[in-house]
Amino acid sequence: MNEQRLKQHRQPYMKEIRFVRSLMYIATATFFAAAASDFASQASASALGNLGLVLILARLYFLSAFIVAKAKNGDPKWQDAEVDFVAERYPWAHQLGRVGWWLLMAAVVLQIFLGYA
């Protein structure tokens, strides 16, 4: 699907897309602040988990149009086009989310099984 067609699909839902992007931006900033606070208070495992959440939410920020497409329209072609758009424009976004999940899992292991704060 070309970029013009993608814009046509997005147009009726721009308010929702902007809302989801704003929500992801605020959540990312919040978790980044929490990670900084945790690092400052020597709670490394917790900071690692919050940093993982920052990366996961950053990926979701780029996928905000896909999230809206999935929730509102249900048109599989539009959904696939949104995922392809992100993969073409931001090829590192998928890896960003993966690293975030690994950091989050490492933080859980450190906190639950090894007793780090």
C-alpha positions in Angstrom: 0.0 0.0 0.0 1.5 3.3 -1.0 1.9 6.3 1.4 -1.1 8.2 -0.1 -3.4 5.3 0.5 -2.1 5.0 4.0 -2.9 8.6 4.7 -6.4 8.1 3.4 -6.9 5.3 5.9 -5.4 7.3 8.7 -7.3 10.5 8.1 -10.6 9.7 9.8 -8.7 8.4 12.9 -6.1 11.2 13.3 -7.5 12.3 16.6 -7.3 8.8 18.0 -3.8 8.3 16.6 -2.6 11.6 18.2 -4.2 10.5 21.5 -2.4 7.1 21.4 0.9 8.8 20.5 0.5 11.4 23.3 -0.3 8.6 25.8 2.8 6.6 24.7 5.0 9.8 24.9 3.8 10.6 28.4 4.1 7.0 29.6 7.7 6.8 28.1 8.7 10.1 29.9 7.2 8.8 33.2 9.0 5.5 33.1 12.2 7.3 32.0 11.9 9.6 35.1 11.2 6.5 37.3 14.3 4.8 35.9 16.5 7.9 36.5 15.1 8.1 40.1 15.8 4.4 40.6 19.4 4.7 39.3 19.9 7.7 41.7 18.7 5.7 44.6 20.8 2.7 43.8 17.8 0.5 42.8 19.5 -0.9 39.7 17.2 -3.8 39.0 14.1 -1.6 39.3 15.8 1.0 37.0 16.6 -1.8 34.5 12.9 -2.8 34.4 11.8 0.8 34.0 14.3 1.2 31.2 12.9 -1.9 29.5 9.4 -0.4 29.7 10.7 2.8 28.2 12.0 0.9 25.2 8.8 -1.1 24.8 6.7 2.0 25.0 9.0 3.8 22.5 8.3 1.0 20.0 4.5 1.3 20.7 4.8 5.0 20.0 5.9 4.2 16.4 3.1 1.6 16.1 0.4 4.0 17.3 -1.3 4.1 13.9 -1.3 0.3 13.8 -2.9 0.2 17.3 -5.7 2.4 16.2 -6.1 0.5 13.0 -6.4 -2.7 15.0 -8.8 -1.2 17.5 -11.1 0.8 15.1 -11.1 -0.5 11.6 -10.2 -4.2 11.5 -9.1 -3.9 7.8 -6.2 -6.3 7.6 -4.6 -4.5 4.6 -4.4 -1.3 6.6 -3.0 -3.1 9.6 -0.3 -4.8 7.5 0.5 -1.5 5.7 1.0 0.2 9.1 3.4 -2.6 10.3 5.3 -2.4 6.9 5.5 1.4 7.2 7.1 1.2 10.6 9.5 -1.6 9.4 10.5 0.4 6.4 10.9 3.8 8.1 12.2 2.6 11.5 13.9 -0.8 10.9 15.4 -0.6 14.4 12.0 -0.2 16.2 11.3 -4.0 16.4 14.8 -4.6 17.9 14.1 -1.7 20.3 11.1 -3.6 21.6 12.9 -6.8 21.9 15.7 -5.3 23.9 13.1 -3.7 26.2 11.5 -7.1 26.8 14.8 -8.6 27.6 15.7 -5.8 30.1 12.3 -6.2 31.7 12.7 -9.9 32.1 16.2 -9.5 33.5 14.9 -7.0 36.0 12.2 -9.4 37.1 14.8 -12.2 37.5 17.1 -9.9 39.5 14.3 -8.8 41.8 12.5 -12.1 42.4 15.2 -14.7 42.3 18.3 -12.8 43.3 16.7 -10.3 45.7 18.2 -7.1 44.1 16.2 -3.9 44.5 
